[in-house]
Structures are given as C-alpha cells and as structure tokens.
C-alpha cells in the first residue's frame, strides 16, 4: 500500500468553459469556492493532455481540499451536441441538509432539478452556467462535521 502523502491529498474536477468568469462567480457565490490561482497551459501541453491544438487559460478554485480547474480554450468556442458529448457528466457536493440547500440555491436564482427516485427519496441537481450538473448530496452521518458540510 502506498505511503499517504499530504502533498496529494486533494481531489480536483476539470471543466471546460468558454465563459470562465460566469463559472467563477457561480462557484464562489453558491458553493463558497475561492480563486486560488490562474495559469496558462501552453499549446504543446494542451495537445498532449486534451488533444487541443491551442492554449488554455486555467483557473483553479479551492474549497477545503477540493479543487475545480476551469479550462478556457483561447482560440475557439466550445460546442456540444448530443451525439458527441464526452467527459464529465456530473459531480457530487456534500451538504448537511440537501433539501434546505437546494431551496436556498433556487431562491438565489440557480436552476435546480428535483428528481423522485423509485425508492421515494429525492435527488437534487443544480446546473452551473455551462450546464454542468452538480448533485447535491448528504454524506453518511459519520463523514459530516460542521467544518466539512455547508
């Protein structure tokens, strides 16, 4: 088993966007992320990682140990079609009370999907301005502490 290292203790999610300021504002206002850094991924590295032949500006947002990496391609507008969607579908965000949190987001103007599962419990998703879905979840009770859950 590998030795645990605090250097690599966080998780990150990468999202492409053609309107980074809109996403930064959304994640700061609704989830409490802070902008940690801004960088530029050069053309060669972008080609190696993403298969894109142009630079990408990268914005890193932080919330505790979670990082969001927002990639803004410098020379094209992203286009999506239902036949070629690849990559991120959704990601989950733990909160203390998902019903209350979803209602707060809705009152603040966020787009919420409330879905009733066959089991009878509800699942909530919020869409960010680029239509990436975030599932609003409650963690098992042993994982939620006042510092870890909103």
Buried (B, 14 or more C-beta within 10 A) or exposed (E): EEEEEEEEEEEEBBBBBEBBEEBBEBBBEBBEBEBEEEEEBEBEEBEEEBEBEBBBBBBBBBBEEBBBBBBBBEEEEEEEEEEEEEEEEEBEBBBBBBEEBBBBBBEEEBEBEBEEEEEEEEBBBBBBBBEBBBBBEBBEEEEBEEEEBB
